[in-house]
Amino acid sequence: MSGIPRFPVYLFDLDGTLLDSAADIGGAIRTVLENWRPRLEVSDDYLRSYIGLHLIDLFQDLNFPAEAMQPMVEEYRKVYPARGHAGTRIYPGVVEALAALGGSRKSTATTKGSPSTRAILEQFGLLKFFDHAQGTDGFPAKPRPDVIFAGLAALGADPSECLLVGDSPADMEAGRAAGVATCAVRYGYGKIENIARWNPDYWVDDLRELTTG
């Protein structure tokens, strides 16, 4: 038994929680970086640490000029979908967990935009499990709680009903700010020690643990 109670509402981060998409996200970012600064060297681990944050955060930390930021973001938004998500995989246990949580309302809470989120869920056969697909659409990205509030509003839900499931410190910080319960997965891209600073209410190694409480 996991000891995690059932919740009426679940909000799931996408990358690093439902899907292992680091190969495609990192590959697309590398393409953009090479086009703008060909001799820049960054590790895969470094790029993974920014998954779930806005690309602007990465570009700022790499000291790109302010005027380059938006063109770089727009280039990424062309390069990333063009990869066709060929290197992306569903994490073990995700399909079974989502199916078993069928009595609860579910949405995403991701930094991706809502249209691309919906398209990716559909491509991987996960859209049927969700009542709504919520991305970050013209409002601040996590760790701000805006995407959580948007998902809750779409579901007509109160924060007290909700469990947010994610893999990063930004997920946990956003969840705390929104007043929802939080669950951290240990298999994603966030460093465990950094996630732990936000004192998640629950931890899981596999999403199927959400269904055994």
Secondary structure, 3 states (H helix, E strand, C coil): CCCCCCCCEEEECCECCCEECHHHHHHHHHHHHHHHCCCCCCCHHHHHCCCCCCHHHHHHHCCCCHHHHHHHHHHHHHHHHHCCCCCCEECCCHHHHHHHCCCCEEEECCCCCHHHHHHHHHHCCCHHHCCCCCCCCCCCCCCCCHHHHHHHHHHCCCHHHEEEEECCHHHHHHHHHHCCEEEEECCCCCCHHHHHCCCCCEEECCHHHHHCC
